[in-house]
Amino acid sequence: MLYDAERRDLSITVAGDAMITRRMRAFQEPGFLKLVDVLKGSDVSMANLEMLFHDYENTWQWSGATYTRSDPRNLEELKWMGIDAVTTANNHSFDFSEGGFLTTLDHCREVDLPHAGGGRNIDEARSPAYVDSPRGRVAIMSATSTFSETSRAGPGRPDFRGKPGVNALRHDINHHVERDVFEALQKAREELGYQSHDDALHSFGFRGIEEEGHNDSELEFLENKFTLGEEFSVKTSVNREDMDGIGKWIRGAQKQSDWLVYGAHCHESGAAGEFHGPCRLDPPEFLVEFAHWTIDQGCALFAGHGPHFLRGIEIYKNRPIFYSLGNFIFQNESVLWLPDEAYRRFKLGYDQTPGDYLDTRSGGGNRAFAADPVFWQSVVATCNYAGGTLREVVLHPIDMGFGRPIGQRGRPVLAEGPIAQQTLRWLQDVSKPFGTEINIEDDVGYIRL
């Protein structure tokens, strides 16, 4: 063989959300350095960059959560750890408006960190980042189903430039309700004046060309779609226009790379499973549909993230689907500055500082993320391919310091003993519905094919 890439042997390591706000290379714990070795030892390692890198040059936007910011120099810390590429499409991308996001992408380019999922228009946002590894060229693409309309990238035209933003993956939600509820919703829509207002908007014409006709078994009320059904259920499906647009970029990337990887950020949930924070254990139907579709289009791996805890792993057509890799670095409590809106939500005034706000938000460590270990225990997954076929997935459990003070928690180390076993058993349980068998050997999980 002329090139090593022709062997089709490759290792890809995927990690979850990197919310990094501090230096990394100063630390010397053996478990931390072994994790770095795992990342550096893979042909390609990637994570989701759920953090903005800027110096507060741009205005903030209403978030209701953490207003993310990290020193731009911390991108070099990720590279030092062995991260070769990042995905950038997520719900925090526009915490500091369009400018904050584009500044972040500029800093990624400055340090030569390939990034996918955002850009100056929708085609840039959908286009792949490429990593040239010694054993093959890998194309990485990403999207987010959790976004604000302000953050959604848009297309340009010959006489008008496109809109910067993220590669948004829209999805349709249909609420199936029984007849008595459906009729009550119809009556409420009419009596509250929403029907007449909608008729006026339709007649006015500014909403564009709309489908004519009326379906007696469907209605829209308060921006939600309801369908008359025999039982209560919520059905979701991927927006076809977005799939078509994403599909053309996957098709093109196949012709310019040896391997394809797709990442997706998704806070939405399915209908089952216990809640951790606002999210359930089960992924939503539309995410399962989209993940399967990316594999059908030729992707070797699908890396999901978003709810900040581990969801199940599925092996679909001999390709791995991670419905959520949880957190990788969780330092969202170390941001330096916050807008007045954040303090007001917790009835804090001008005498309080970021440390007071962040401690109050977590109830002194007794609520929200700080109170649930699932947000602080995750895995870094190495997928080993031989001859183009997946042979093994190695699951390295990581511990991000649940119960430690803010100044310590959030940095990952390889987990050992009870924490490693607990994390892997959790992953066994949430993967069973997908028919995935995970073997635990010492403190590492294995999926062998």
VEXPA-375259 format. One record per residue (C-alpha): x, y, z. Coordinates in nm, 3 decimals. Example, Ala and Ser with C-alpha at 12.3 -4.5 7.8 and 13.67 -1.06 7.14 Angstrom:
BEGIN
SITE      px      py      pz
SITE   1.230  -0.450   0.780
SITE   1.367  -0.106   0.714
END
This chain:
BEGIN
SITE      px      py      pz
SITE   0.000   0.000   0.000
SITE   0.119   0.349  -0.077
SITE  -0.059   0.527   0.210
SITE  -0.140   0.416   0.565
SITE  -0.493   0.553   0.516
SITE  -0.559   0.276   0.263
SITE  -0.562   0.020   0.545
SITE  -0.878   0.180   0.684
SITE  -0.750   0.137   1.040
SITE  -0.838   0.428   1.270
SITE  -0.913   0.521   1.630
SITE  -1.155   0.807   1.703
SITE  -1.208   0.931   2.058
SITE  -1.518   1.135   2.135
SITE  -1.590   1.338   2.448
SITE  -1.892   1.537   2.560
SITE  -1.938   1.904   2.647
SITE  -1.617   2.099   2.709
SITE  -1.712   2.393   2.931
SITE  -1.356   2.493   3.004
SITE  -1.271   2.815   3.189
SITE  -0.935   2.730   3.348
SITE  -0.586   2.611   3.261
SITE  -0.528   2.237   3.234
SITE  -0.159   2.166   3.190
SITE  -0.068   2.273   3.545
SITE  -0.217   1.960   3.700
SITE  -0.027   1.640   3.764
SITE  -0.268   1.384   3.912
SITE  -0.195   1.040   3.760
SITE  -0.561   0.995   3.665
SITE  -0.562   1.326   3.482
SITE  -0.239   1.257   3.293
SITE  -0.366   0.910   3.195
SITE  -0.677   1.073   3.049
SITE  -0.456   1.307   2.848
SITE  -0.268   1.001   2.723
SITE  -0.597   0.844   2.609
SITE  -0.684   1.155   2.408
SITE  -0.336   1.197   2.262
SITE  -0.308   0.827   2.186
SITE  -0.607   0.829   1.952
SITE  -0.571   0.913   1.584
SITE  -0.841   1.180   1.623
SITE  -0.999   1.319   1.942
SITE  -1.291   1.562   1.948
SITE  -1.527   1.731   2.192
SITE  -1.820   1.972   2.189
SITE  -1.705   2.327   2.261
SITE  -1.991   2.455   2.478
SITE  -1.805   2.770   2.572
SITE  -1.738   3.105   2.409
SITE  -1.387   3.251   2.393
SITE  -1.374   3.629   2.399
SITE  -1.290   3.931   2.614
SITE  -1.644   4.070   2.652
SITE  -1.615   4.274   2.333
SITE  -1.980   4.208   2.243
SITE  -2.315   4.250   2.413
SITE  -2.491   3.961   2.586
SITE  -2.827   3.814   2.495
SITE  -3.100   3.691   2.728
SITE  -3.000   3.338   2.824
SITE  -3.157   3.237   3.155
SITE  -2.854   3.017   3.217
SITE  -2.475   3.056   3.231
SITE  -2.336   3.336   3.016
SITE  -2.037   3.147   2.885
SITE  -1.694   3.302   2.849
SITE  -1.342   3.168   2.872
SITE  -0.999   3.317   2.816
SITE  -0.916   3.258   2.448
SITE  -0.581   3.112   2.557
SITE  -0.769   2.815   2.703
SITE  -0.819   2.681   2.351
SITE  -0.451   2.595   2.362
SITE  -0.520   2.398   2.680
SITE  -0.770   2.181   2.492
SITE  -0.511   2.121   2.221
SITE  -0.254   2.033   2.485
SITE  -0.494   1.772   2.622
SITE  -0.508   1.611   2.278
SITE  -0.830   1.754   2.134
SITE  -0.787   1.772   1.757
SITE  -1.123   1.928   1.661
SITE  -1.436   2.073   1.821
SITE  -1.802   2.111   1.737
SITE  -1.949   2.455   1.804
SITE  -2.323   2.431   1.745
SITE  -2.508   2.446   2.077
SITE  -2.752   2.651   2.283
SITE  -2.476   2.871   2.430
SITE  -2.332   2.979   2.095
SITE  -2.506   3.319   2.104
SITE  -2.473   3.399   2.477
SITE  -2.278   3.705   2.363
SITE  -2.460   3.765   2.036
SITE  -2.335   3.712   1.686
SITE  -2.011   3.891   1.766
SITE  -1.922   3.665   2.056
SITE  -1.976   3.356   1.844
SITE  -1.778   3.479   1.545
SITE  -1.499   3.593   1.779
SITE  -1.487   3.240   1.919
SITE  -1.456   3.092   1.571
SITE  -1.179   3.342   1.490
SITE  -0.986   3.232   1.800
SITE  -1.024   2.867   1.695
SITE  -0.869   2.952   1.360
SITE  -0.588   3.147   1.527
SITE  -0.478   2.840   1.725
SITE  -0.540   2.602   1.431
SITE  -0.823   2.415   1.603
SITE  -1.063   2.276   1.339
SITE  -1.426   2.355   1.423
SITE  -1.763   2.259   1.276
SITE  -2.123   2.368   1.330
SITE  -2.112   2.744   1.289
SITE  -2.015   3.012   1.040
SITE  -2.100   3.330   0.854
SITE  -2.392   3.163   0.674
SITE  -2.578   2.834   0.674
SITE  -2.341   2.666   0.428
SITE  -2.037   2.751   0.640
SITE  -2.224   2.624   0.945
SITE  -2.307   2.294   0.773
SITE  -1.968   2.244   0.613
SITE  -1.715   2.001   0.761
SITE  -1.395   2.061   0.949
SITE  -1.116   1.831   0.839
SITE  -0.852   1.662   1.052
SITE  -0.560   1.505   0.867
SITE  -0.446   1.219   1.090
SITE  -0.157   0.987   1.004
SITE  -0.409   0.710   0.923
SITE  -0.675   0.900   0.735
SITE  -0.858   1.227   0.676
SITE  -1.162   1.275   0.900
SITE  -1.450   1.511   0.818
SITE  -1.638   1.641   1.122
SITE  -1.980   1.811   1.100
SITE  -2.227   1.917   1.366
SITE  -2.571   2.061   1.433
SITE  -2.783   2.162   1.731
SITE  -3.152   2.103   1.791
SITE  -3.149   2.339   2.091
SITE  -3.112   2.697   1.972
SITE  -3.269   3.041   1.959
SITE  -3.402   3.177   1.632
SITE  -3.148   3.457   1.669
SITE  -2.865   3.204   1.661
SITE  -2.985   3.010   1.355
SITE  -2.761   3.058   1.051
SITE  -2.930   3.156   0.727
SITE  -2.854   3.140   0.355
SITE  -2.740   3.427   0.140
SITE  -2.840   3.518  -0.213
SITE  -2.661   3.706  -0.491
SITE  -2.784   4.044  -0.366
SITE  -2.788   3.979   0.011
SITE  -2.536   3.813   0.240
SITE  -2.622   3.518   0.461
SITE  -2.681   3.526   0.835
SITE  -2.407   3.407   1.072
SITE  -2.499   3.146   1.327
SITE  -2.520   2.776   1.406
SITE  -2.629   2.480   1.198
SITE  -2.976   2.450   1.351
SITE  -3.155   2.116   1.329
SITE  -3.524   2.200   1.351
SITE  -3.780   1.940   1.444
SITE  -4.158   1.919   1.426
SITE  -4.359   1.848   1.742
SITE  -4.710   1.707   1.725
SITE  -4.921   1.668   2.041
SITE  -5.179   1.389   2.008
SITE  -5.472   1.443   2.246
SITE  -5.806   1.277   2.310
SITE  -6.131   1.423   2.175
SITE  -6.250   1.607   2.489
SITE  -5.917   1.789   2.517
SITE  -5.903   1.859   2.144
SITE  -6.250   2.016   2.153
SITE  -6.158   2.218   2.463
SITE  -5.850   2.351   2.283
SITE  -6.063   2.443   1.981
SITE  -6.304   2.632   2.202
SITE  -6.023   2.810   2.392
SITE  -5.860   2.912   2.063
SITE  -6.185   3.066   1.943
SITE  -6.303   3.224   2.270
SITE  -5.964   3.377   2.352
SITE  -5.943   3.541   2.010
SITE  -5.650   3.344   1.873
SITE  -5.854   3.202   1.584
SITE  -5.966   3.544   1.463
SITE  -5.614   3.684   1.505
SITE  -5.469   3.397   1.301
SITE  -5.733   3.450   1.031
SITE  -5.641   3.818   1.014
SITE  -5.270   3.738   0.976
SITE  -5.346   3.488   0.703
SITE  -5.561   3.738   0.518
SITE  -5.299   4.014   0.554
SITE  -5.052   3.800   0.363
SITE  -4.717   3.880   0.525
SITE  -4.661   3.521   0.640
SITE  -4.593   3.410   0.285
SITE  -4.759   3.144   0.073
SITE  -4.950   2.911   0.304
SITE  -5.116   2.581   0.232
SITE  -5.487   2.612   0.170
SITE  -5.746   2.383   0.322
SITE  -5.859   2.291   0.670
SITE  -5.803   1.967   0.858
SITE  -6.067   1.905   1.123
SITE  -5.834   1.677   1.315
SITE  -5.549   1.927   1.355
SITE  -5.513   2.272   1.510
SITE  -5.238   2.511   1.616
SITE  -5.269   2.684   1.952
SITE  -5.009   2.896   2.135
SITE  -4.743   2.795   1.880
SITE  -4.806   2.423   1.935
SITE  -4.957   2.169   1.698
SITE  -5.231   1.937   1.825
SITE  -5.381   1.633   1.653
SITE  -5.695   1.444   1.747
SITE  -5.591   1.099   1.861
SITE  -5.701   0.798   2.063
SITE  -5.445   0.855   2.339
SITE  -5.209   1.122   2.466
SITE  -4.863   1.125   2.308
SITE  -4.599   1.359   2.170
SITE  -4.446   1.276   1.832
SITE  -4.137   1.445   1.697
SITE  -3.968   1.432   1.358
SITE  -3.672   1.600   1.188
SITE  -3.736   1.899   0.965
SITE  -3.699   1.775   0.608
SITE  -3.555   2.100   0.474
SITE  -3.272   2.085   0.726
SITE  -3.202   1.720   0.652
SITE  -3.181   1.794   0.281
SITE  -2.938   2.080   0.341
SITE  -2.723   1.875   0.578
SITE  -2.734   1.580   0.341
SITE  -2.564   1.763   0.056
SITE  -2.270   1.852   0.282
SITE  -2.236   1.493   0.404
SITE  -2.239   1.378   0.042
SITE  -1.966   1.625  -0.052
SITE  -1.753   1.545   0.253
SITE  -1.755   1.175   0.156
SITE  -1.572   1.268  -0.161
SITE  -1.303   1.468   0.021
SITE  -1.229   1.251   0.325
SITE  -1.172   0.895   0.441
SITE  -1.405   0.909   0.742
SITE  -1.719   1.103   0.843
SITE  -1.826   1.192   1.197
SITE  -2.144   1.380   1.290
SITE  -2.205   1.557   1.621
SITE  -2.539   1.684   1.751
SITE  -2.627   1.893   2.055
SITE  -2.972   1.810   2.192
SITE  -3.137   1.908   2.521
SITE  -3.475   1.774   2.413
SITE  -3.601   1.448   2.561
SITE  -3.812   1.146   2.480
SITE  -4.128   1.053   2.668
SITE  -3.974   0.804   2.912
SITE  -3.703   0.782   3.173
SITE  -3.646   0.971   3.494
SITE  -3.564   1.341   3.495
SITE  -3.221   1.477   3.574
SITE  -3.259   1.851   3.566
SITE  -3.506   1.939   3.288
SITE  -3.410   1.641   3.069
SITE  -3.523   1.278   3.067
SITE  -3.300   0.975   3.015
SITE  -3.454   0.881   2.681
SITE  -3.348   1.068   2.367
SITE  -3.630   1.220   2.158
SITE  -3.766   1.038   1.854
SITE  -3.631   1.295   1.612
SITE  -3.274   1.255   1.743
SITE  -3.290   0.877   1.696
SITE  -3.425   0.936   1.344
SITE  -3.149   1.185   1.266
SITE  -2.871   0.969   1.412
SITE  -2.982   0.669   1.207
SITE  -3.006   0.886   0.897
SITE  -2.648   1.019   0.935
SITE  -2.519   0.663   0.956
SITE  -2.728   0.573   0.649
SITE  -2.560   0.861   0.467
SITE  -2.215   0.714   0.537
SITE  -2.104   0.852   0.875
SITE  -1.882   0.620   1.077
SITE  -1.991   0.761   1.411
SITE  -2.259   0.983   1.566
SITE  -2.164   1.180   1.878
SITE  -2.452   1.334   2.073
SITE  -2.437   1.567   2.372
SITE  -2.655   1.829   2.539
SITE  -2.835   1.717   2.859
SITE  -2.501   1.705   3.049
SITE  -2.545   1.340   3.148
SITE  -2.492   1.006   2.976
SITE  -2.763   0.862   2.755
SITE  -2.754   0.521   2.588
SITE  -2.526   0.386   2.318
SITE  -2.664   0.211   2.011
SITE  -2.472   0.009   1.755
SITE  -2.662   0.074   1.433
SITE  -2.546  -0.101   1.116
SITE  -2.219  -0.170   1.296
SITE  -2.164   0.202   1.363
SITE  -2.173   0.361   1.711
SITE  -2.436   0.615   1.810
SITE  -2.379   0.800   2.138
SITE  -2.707   0.970   2.225
SITE  -2.530   1.180   2.486
SITE  -2.170   1.172   2.603
SITE  -2.251   1.394   2.900
SITE  -1.989   1.636   3.019
SITE  -1.617   1.634   2.949
SITE  -1.508   1.949   3.130
SITE  -1.771   2.115   3.350
SITE  -1.637   2.452   3.469
SITE  -1.946   2.664   3.408
SITE  -1.917   2.797   3.764
SITE  -1.588   2.978   3.699
SITE  -1.699   3.251   3.459
SITE  -1.559   3.592   3.552
SITE  -1.849   3.828   3.484
SITE  -2.229   3.806   3.454
SITE  -2.498   4.051   3.341
SITE  -2.742   4.215   3.580
SITE  -3.023   3.988   3.455
SITE  -2.854   3.685   3.609
SITE  -2.831   3.842   3.956
SITE  -3.190   3.967   3.946
SITE  -3.323   3.613   3.888
SITE  -3.193   3.523   4.234
SITE  -3.281   3.857   4.394
SITE  -2.916   3.958   4.425
SITE  -2.806   4.320   4.408
SITE  -2.502   4.526   4.324
SITE  -2.316   4.420   4.638
SITE  -2.295   4.062   4.513
SITE  -2.022   3.934   4.282
SITE  -2.004   3.634   4.042
SITE  -1.896   3.403   4.324
SITE  -2.205   3.498   4.526
SITE  -2.432   3.443   4.226
SITE  -2.288   3.103   4.132
SITE  -2.298   2.977   4.490
SITE  -2.655   3.101   4.532
SITE  -2.766   2.943   4.206
SITE  -2.651   2.600   4.324
SITE  -2.793   2.650   4.674
SITE  -2.447   2.617   4.821
SITE  -2.405   2.289   4.633
SITE  -2.745   2.149   4.737
SITE  -2.946   2.186   4.414
SITE  -2.927   2.192   4.033
SITE  -2.613   2.050   3.870
SITE  -2.412   2.060   4.192
SITE  -2.651   1.823   4.373
SITE  -2.669   1.537   4.121
SITE  -2.366   1.315   4.054
SITE  -2.484   1.217   3.704
SITE  -2.365   1.554   3.577
SITE  -2.013   1.491   3.709
SITE  -1.957   1.132   3.593
SITE  -1.919   1.048   3.226
SITE  -1.705   0.861   2.974
SITE  -1.458   0.934   2.701
SITE  -1.517   0.679   2.424
SITE  -1.252   0.543   2.188
SITE  -1.387   0.375   1.874
SITE  -1.139   0.139   1.710
SITE  -1.183   0.051   1.343
SITE  -0.989  -0.210   1.145
SITE  -1.023  -0.243   0.771
SITE  -1.301   0.016   0.781
SITE  -1.510  -0.190   1.025
SITE  -1.583  -0.105   1.389
SITE  -1.416  -0.365   1.608
SITE  -1.438  -0.221   1.956
SITE  -1.558   0.074   2.162
SITE  -1.355   0.142   2.477
SITE  -1.537   0.343   2.743
SITE  -1.308   0.532   2.980
SITE  -1.509   0.660   3.281
SITE  -1.421   1.008   3.402
SITE  -1.480   1.180   3.735
SITE  -1.529   1.560   3.746
SITE  -1.529   1.602   4.123
SITE  -1.888   1.578   4.241
SITE  -1.921   1.731   4.587
SITE  -1.596   1.926   4.569
SITE  -1.593   2.307   4.599
SITE  -1.634   2.528   4.293
SITE  -1.261   2.602   4.277
SITE  -1.187   2.232   4.227
SITE  -1.476   2.056   4.056
SITE  -1.526   2.034   3.682
SITE  -1.188   1.906   3.563
SITE  -1.192   1.542   3.447
SITE  -0.969   1.261   3.567
SITE  -0.998   0.892   3.485
SITE  -1.236   0.741   3.739
SITE  -1.141   0.446   3.954
SITE  -1.313   0.205   4.190
SITE  -1.673   0.277   4.294
SITE  -1.714   0.588   4.072
SITE  -1.589   0.403   3.764
SITE  -1.812   0.105   3.835
SITE  -2.115   0.325   3.905
SITE  -2.066   0.519   3.581
SITE  -2.026   0.208   3.368
SITE  -2.323   0.030   3.525
SITE  -2.534   0.340   3.455
SITE  -2.423   0.326   3.092
SITE  -2.505  -0.045   3.078
SITE  -2.859   0.025   3.200
SITE  -2.935   0.316   2.965
SITE  -2.790   0.124   2.667
SITE  -2.994  -0.193   2.719
SITE  -3.304  -0.057   2.538
SITE  -3.086  -0.028   2.227
SITE  -2.968  -0.388   2.256
SITE  -2.612  -0.282   2.339
SITE  -2.403  -0.504   2.564
SITE  -2.124  -0.337   2.762
SITE  -1.868  -0.553   2.939
SITE  -1.693  -0.410   3.242
SITE  -1.333  -0.520   3.294
SITE  -1.154  -0.363   3.588
SITE  -1.257   0.004   3.556
SITE  -1.312   0.019   3.179
SITE  -1.614  -0.061   2.963
SITE  -1.596  -0.250   2.632
SITE  -1.835  -0.298   2.342
SITE  -1.691  -0.567   2.118
SITE  -1.818  -0.657   1.775
END
